[in-house]
Amino acid sequence: MSTTANANLFSRLFDTLDDTTRLAIETPDGKHISYGDLVARSGQIANVLVRRGVKPGDRVAVQVEKSVENLILYLAVVRAGAVYLPLNTAYTLNELDYFITDAEPSLVVCDPAKAEGLRTIAAKVGARVETLDASGKGSLSEGADASSADFATVPRGNDDLAAILYTSGTTGRSKGAMLSHDNLASNSQTLVDFWRFTDKDVLIHALPIYHTHGLFVASNVTLFARAAMIFLPKLDPERIIQLMSRATVLMGVPTFYTRLLQSPNLTKDATGHMRLFISGSAPLLAETHREWSARTGHAVLERYGMTETNMNISNPCDGERVPGAVGFPLPGVSARVVDPETGKVLEADEIGMIEVKGPNIFKGYWRMPEKTRSEFRDDGFFITGDLGKVDTKGYFHIVGRGKDLVISGGFNVYPKEIESEIDAIDGVVESAVIGVPHADFGEGVTAVVVPQKGATLDEAAILRALDGRLAKFKMPKRVLFVDDLPRNTMGKVQKNVLRDSYKDLYTT
Ligand code: AMP
């Protein structure tokens, strides 16, 4: 529930701000932006938005490199009662065409280099175009410089939309997840408490801000706590290690942790000032968790969420953080594991579909009412599409996306079980197990393995090591070797890419 009269996320963030001089953001080039600066600049930008015709409920589509000005643009859009719609900076004009024509924003903000191409697309839906570059300069910021900082935050209700984030869409069309003011505010406030954030915290922020992780989890949580963040444009392991001496929290995807572990400078001393390391958006290998604990003395806190739901489940701050588990449902969130066919709630350790319910769950997919209906149960639970189980201590474990389940000879094969066995073999860095069309079995279990440099591993050696450890129907029919697994920008292994690469493996 709103703590102030206006349920607008901006009001809930800043109406109670008492110390405007407090540091909010530090940039790599040494700029210090206070909470007062954030509020004032958001007022200036909100005035530009309104002058450009942006009305409450309008979408503002933004494809801009990470910068403080970009983050303030997000706050300004929300403050103006409009709907913030960030777009991955990697999207090409061809891809942007789909998002812009689907979302029909009234304003598009982009890098000057893309402005010409985007004007043609924006014209199709009658949107205007403003520019903002990686250094925070462009027509938008020029307009803001000349504007007043006074702006009356537009009143919004709990269920009014604050943002639409398109899902990464590895199969089918990308869908716009509609997130309300209360979805975002309630989840961030829960996380502040659950992760014990205070105004003493300093977060190392090296995630992109077009995704839920960097935009909402990292930024909203920090701002609600009146903590500070050090804004880095991207993952830079050595820089992060240097900053740890004056920071307290790092939030990252698993790749952050594997990359940091490669540095000899990652030591107990280097991490001594840090309070908390948080990982999410993709599975953190239990082995990485253990290696991190051994090297730094810190147990990584893994949590589970998604664009549609914000954060659902988290390991505790106090209490055991179990390697390979994502923890307990957050306060106010209900989570269960059910039989995907019947919806029956399963017993401990049985694998099924994870379903969640709570104030954090989105309002549906933009202009896809049928798709939305099909993803919710009658009792309001959202069907996440992730398979998992709850262990006897109540910890949730994610087994993988339902779409990645392999069905071989009529048997369900859960890739994670086989990947864990393969990863434990000497000389293996990591692996991905996929199902590939097979004339006899429907799908053939197929392992794609990244060997350590110099390791003398071959297919026969892997199969020998697995023999006796896995039931016959789970044994890979083929083992293939690659230098790296294909990953998206959030560090998720793109199994659809692997399935496509090897689709003819058993037919040719
Ligand atoms: P996104 O919407 O891009 O944040 O992706 C959400 C998906 O990432 C979830 O549905 C899961 O499949 C995956 N995911 C997020 N956190 C974890 C985690 N801690 N372990 C395993 N998978 C995760």
Residues whose N, C-alpha, C, O or C-beta is under 5 A from the ligand:
A	BS01	AMP	S279 G280 S281 A282 P283 L284 R303 Y304 G305 M306 T307 V326 T384 D386 I398
